[in-house]
């Protein structure tokens, strides 16, 4: 399992760096609502990507033949949940919604970029190496 989740620390560190930038910026621009919106957006992205990574890793271990439908279903469900959360928050008229939306977008881009950089630098064999 650990082998399948090696990308998580890199992506979570990148999200932490974005949080250190976005939350104070949101607070400076829009007060507590801006800071909380930034925190909520990045938390939502980090939680959803971490959960989907865990689900995909478990599926890869237990039922590799189901990996593609489970991964696609997980991503569809994840983005639907993010959309529903944002819709519910929009109905409340909360002042942190713009920061929530902006950091969901920025967090998604940062997560994907961090994962891409990790893959680019990782030494992943394209065939299974048998111990001798």
Phi, psi and omega in degrees: 000316181302322180297327182277351183241022183294339180282342185300313181302318180298313181293320180291325175295317178299321178294322177297319177296317178297322178296319180297332178273313190286318184296312177296324178296316177296320178295319179293319184282316188229018177073207184298323179298319178295316180295317179292324176297317178296315179299315181295318180297313180290324176297319179298315180294312182297317179296315183291319179289324177295316179298316180292326176297318178296317180297316179295320180296317179294318178297319178298324179286317190267321186213073185303330180293343180260007187301312183295309180295324178292316180297313180296318178297321178297315181292320177298314179296318181299312181289329175295317179296317178300318178297317180294318178300315180293324178295316178298316179295322179298327180291339182277341182077019182296139182288346180272359183302316178301321178290323176301309180297316181296320181281337171295316178294310181296319179297320178297315179296318180293318180299312181296319179295317179296320178293320179296318178296319179299314180297318180300322183270343184288146175262087184253115178291143181273358173228156177289129179266119180277132175294142183265000000 
